[in-house]
Amino acid sequence: MSWYGVELNYKNFKQADKVKRNGCSFSIFQNEEVPVTITLKILNMNSLSDYEIIYKGLSSEPGILKVFPYLRDKKLIISYNARKLSVDHIVYKLAALGFQCFKRV
């Protein structure tokens, strides 16, 4: 089982161009957003104030869609646009905020 989930559907795409080649016509779609949801274990997220620091730091990043905490389990669920951000960038941002995390939960 994977540690992240990719939700792709045709609502995420808009038609960019219609092309005709060799007598066949087809549409080219341009991807606007690829939402991905990951769960990270944050070792030192102990309180709601820790979550608020994380939330403020991550929500300022372009591409972050949602951030949800599970304080009892010290887990953070993050939905983000994979075309604008990577998991490594999110982990780097968390480290810059002073939080240690595991990518795989």
Backbone torsions as a table, in degrees:
resi	resn	phi	psi	omega
1	MET	NA	142.9	-177.1
2	SER	-85.1	156.3	-179.4
3	TRP	-92.2	1.9	173.4
4	TYR	-139.8	159.0	179.0
5	GLY	-122.4	136.4	178.0
6	VAL	-108.8	125.6	178.1
7	GLU	-108.7	105.9	178.0
8	LEU	-116.9	134.5	169.7
9	ASN	-151.2	172.0	-173.8
10	TYR	-70.8	-12.1	174.8
11	LYS	-67.4	-23.1	-178.5
12	ASN	-79.6	-5.0	-176.0
13	PHE	-117.8	145.2	171.7
14	LYS	-121.7	148.7	-177.9
15	GLN	-72.8	122.2	-178.0
16	ALA	-95.0	-35.0	-175.0
17	ASP	-163.2	152.4	173.6
18	LYS	-112.4	127.9	-172.2
19	VAL	-120.5	142.5	173.7
20	LYS	-119.0	125.2	176.3
21	ARG	-140.5	134.3	177.6
22	ASN	50.9	39.4	177.9
23	GLY	80.6	-3.9	179.2
24	CYS	-107.1	139.8	176.1
25	SER	-112.7	142.2	178.2
26	PHE	-149.4	161.8	-177.7
27	SER	-103.9	143.3	173.1
28	ILE	-102.8	128.3	-179.3
29	PHE	-107.4	140.0	178.1
30	GLN	-106.3	126.9	-177.7
31	ASN	-78.5	125.6	177.3
32	GLU	-91.4	-43.0	-173.7
33	GLU	-150.2	135.2	174.9
34	VAL	-121.1	93.2	-178.7
35	PRO	-74.9	132.3	178.1
36	VAL	-127.9	140.0	178.0
37	THR	-118.3	129.0	179.1
38	ILE	-126.1	157.4	174.0
39	THR	-119.1	125.1	179.3
40	LEU	-118.2	139.8	173.8
41	LYS	-92.0	118.9	-179.1
42	ILE	-101.4	111.0	-172.7
43	LEU	-64.3	-36.9	-174.8
44	ASN	-113.8	31.4	172.0
45	MET	-95.3	95.5	-171.7
46	ASN	-105.7	-15.7	-174.5
47	SER	-145.8	172.7	178.0
48	LEU	-65.6	-32.2	178.3
49	SER	-67.2	-33.7	173.9
50	ASP	-63.1	-44.1	177.9
51	TYR	-60.9	-41.2	-179.7
52	GLU	-62.9	-37.7	175.9
53	ILE	-62.9	-45.9	179.2
54	ILE	-63.0	-45.8	-178.2
55	TYR	-60.1	-45.9	179.4
56	LYS	-63.6	-40.9	-179.3
57	GLY	-68.4	-41.7	-177.8
58	LEU	-79.4	-35.8	-177.1
59	SER	-67.8	-17.2	176.4
60	SER	-78.5	-13.1	179.9
61	GLU	-80.1	131.8	176.3
62	PRO	-67.3	130.6	179.2
63	GLY	108.6	-15.2	176.0
64	ILE	-77.3	125.0	-178.4
65	LEU	-98.8	-47.3	-178.8
66	LYS	-147.9	149.2	175.3
67	VAL	-136.9	120.8	179.9
68	PHE	-124.4	135.4	177.4
69	PRO	-99.6	152.2	164.3
70	TYR	-126.8	87.6	-171.0
71	LEU	-62.6	-38.2	-177.3
72	ARG	-61.3	-40.0	179.9
73	ASP	-94.3	-0.2	-177.1
74	LYS	55.6	43.0	179.7
75	LYS	-115.0	150.8	178.9
76	LEU	-129.2	127.1	176.4
77	ILE	-105.3	124.8	-175.3
78	ILE	-124.8	127.7	170.9
79	SER	-106.3	133.1	-177.2
80	TYR	-147.2	163.7	177.5
81	ASN	-87.9	114.4	-175.5
82	ALA	-68.8	-16.2	176.5
83	ARG	-78.6	-18.9	-177.5
84	LYS	-108.3	-24.5	-175.3
85	LEU	-136.9	160.3	172.2
86	SER	-122.7	164.0	177.2
87	VAL	-61.8	-39.5	179.9
88	ASP	-60.5	-37.3	178.3
89	HIS	-67.1	-39.6	178.6
90	ILE	-64.9	-44.5	178.6
91	VAL	-62.9	-40.3	177.6
92	TYR	-62.3	-43.5	179.8
93	LYS	-63.5	-41.2	177.1
94	LEU	-62.6	-40.6	177.9
95	ALA	-64.2	-39.1	178.3
96	ALA	-65.3	-28.1	176.9
97	LEU	-82.3	-8.0	177.1
98	GLY	98.0	19.0	-177.6
99	PHE	-115.9	138.2	178.1
100	GLN	-99.7	140.5	-179.7
101	CYS	-144.0	159.9	171.0
102	PHE	-105.5	136.4	177.4
103	LYS	-71.7	-38.9	-175.5
104	ARG	-100.2	126.9	-179.6
105	VAL	-120.1	NA	NA
